[in-house]
Amino acid sequence: MSLDLARIDAAVVDHAPPAARQRPRSLLIASSIFSGAAVMIMAALTGLYLAARHVALAGHATWVPSGGLPLTGPNTALFTLLLSIPAMAWAQQAVRNNDRQSLWISYGIVLLLGAAFVNAESFILRTMNLSTDPKTPVGISQSNVALLIFVIVGVHIAIIGAAMLATLVTGFRALGGRLDRSDHDAVDAVALFWYVAVALFGLLWYAVYVMK
Amino acid sequence: MELTDTEHSAITPATEILMRPKGVGGLIGTGDHKALGRLLITLSVLVIAAAEVLGFALRLDTIDANKHQLLGAAKFYSLGTLQPTGIVLVGLIPFMLGLGLVLVPLQIGARAVAFPRAAAAAVWGYFIAGTLFIVSYFTGGGAPVNTGGDTVKVITRSSAVDLWALSLILLIASIVTLSVVLVTTVFTQRTVGMSMRRVPLFSWSIVIAGVIWTLSLSVLGALMVLVWVDHSHGAIFSGTSDAFSQVVWVFNQPQIYAIAIPALGIVCDITAMFTRTRNELARPLVLGCIAGFGILSFGAYSVLSYATFLDEAVPVLKYDNPVSIVMAALVIFPVLIVLAVVADQFRRGAKAGGLVKAAPLPGAVVSIILLSLAVLIGLFAEFGSLGLHGTLYDDAVFQLVVGAAIAAGSAALFHWASKIAGANALNVMGMIAAILAGLGSGAIAVADMAAAVTGSSAQHLHGNATLNTIAVAGWAAVAGTVFLTVVALLVAVKRYVDSDTETKADPWGAGQTLEWATASPPLYENFVEIPPVSSPEPMLDELPAEELVPEVAQ
């Protein structure tokens, strides 16, 4: 009995999975540009903060009084965000494996950590006391340092909020069966924005909370 | 194949495109890039026209130096902040984006923009933000401004100042979103064969402008958030009482050059077409020059020089800064190289007998000349020892760049009138508009520079009466350019509506890029069939060799 190799080859080709379709990486490119905008926003505000700090310290004025901005809260916020990085990477790997269950779980973790971060940041803003007299706290209406920190932290929370919203929308798209190994542009785009947002907190953590 | 090139299988067939929108409801809900682009062009041209009239009125008000003839001091200072902000942020940048929204997908052979709903949201966001911005000025608000020694009370309502800051934030968000849409469209929606090196120069300039606007205006957005929060919490920063100074860096060099980035693309596309020349050798050079001009016009780093939040004590980035001087010197080169390429195209076109005398050509020439003058005289403003900064010299640079952008915008509207309005506009009106733009901007710049150099303008808004008269005539001429262009477009629309015959796909008969392959006005899905692209000028490849002039056929 002779084998019809041509027919076998044809059958193999017929049953082989189709080649992954090359899709335009629209979301990834858009996410890169929005990430650039977020970097510029934070760089501008942090630059102004550092310049104002430089002016104050050069004039021997007090910038952030001792104990006015303890590092415990910011460290917690930083580690919360750092923990979200492997969760986001897990989501990227999950979608490449067509593993939707892992994708949803990882997105759930990212959103949970994001919410915890927002909570930590709002706690820091509430308990921040930049008055030299601990009994008479100053608000953003009395202290330019407090106002600058409020704006920088507030804008970063807004960036994290936008990243969480994008994660949520992408999660819903995955729930609807839209994302798989051949179409994971949205997951990568959200991940890129998230990583940038985390890196920006690293900048904020060092410039505002550590250097004070 | 490049990473972002489109494969054959990824091209969306025309049948999958959504239905054509109809009526007002259709316009409000549409994601059609052409409808959105036309809306944006219409709104922004109205703003530019109003801003030019306002500029004329402001200059007329101080025609007799140090005396307000028309408006009074309070209105003069208030409207003095409205005019530049209006013409740049609400007028010219959205106008260029509107042009891009109509033309970029057509030029790159795409059936739609990358994110149609985001584009629609941005256009309507612009409409709302622009309206709120203007309303803020007419309800006792606007930008708080330093009036120098004048004790006049400019702002009467604090909440209207908050509205001004918020409207600018929304406006910047709309500009950034539109920029992202257009840049992404060029990167991901190009047709087969349209590599990045073959992208038409206007589309390329929109990519560069989009990136630069996104990165630099984000910084302005951040400043506006700070101004808004500070102002609504008691204004503890001294800078908030002069919040307009946080915006001024956008109107000074190098950032002001950014509004003219698309002008370079418009000029190059128009001159190549009407001189019937290909730019095979110079093309990479021009692509590089547009990119270089964009990078060198990035001025967000100069924010700290203007940050009155910091009470004049910041020792960084003041004038006479070596970095600024080097950047101001370098920015001259890309513009002059483009000017040289344009001149060479004229030489080659004239030599080969391929020169087409058409309305857009004078506008393009005027635009590149004005821009060249702007970067040349702009260099001197960087030298603090000359004492030109803070005088009308800054205004001269500003007016030349704005003039270049207006001339290019007017030329673009005449050039692509058949794609935007359905039929070509009157040639003679385009030529008059170009001459008015050149003479007008030149007159304002000469008057301002003379006032600055002769020392008769220690303050930004005062000058010599004779020179002010010349400047007023210049303002009238530039306003005339805008009004002539508007009238010409209306005539084109009327021609299209009244005409029984269809406008040709390429009414100039000289088209090089893909927008000339589709009907005028373009079909809802842009193309019935997208022509093959094997060069930067695919329409020339379609022509039989005997129809090409010798230079083009090479």
Interface residues (C-beta under 8 A of the other chain):
Chain A: R21 Q22 R23 P24 R25 S26 I29 A30 I33 F34 G36 A37 A38 M40 I41 M42 A43 A44 L45 G47 L48 A51 A52 H54 V55 A58 G59 G139 I140 S141 Q142 S143 N144 L147 L148 F150 V151 G154 V155
Chain B: L3 T4 T6 E7 S9 A10 A114 F115 V176 S179 V180 V181 V183 T184 F187 T188 Q189 G210 V211 T214 L215 S216 S218 V219 G221 A222 L223 V225 L226 V229 D230 H233 G234 I236 F237 A300 V303 L304 A307 F309 L310 D311 A313 V314 V316
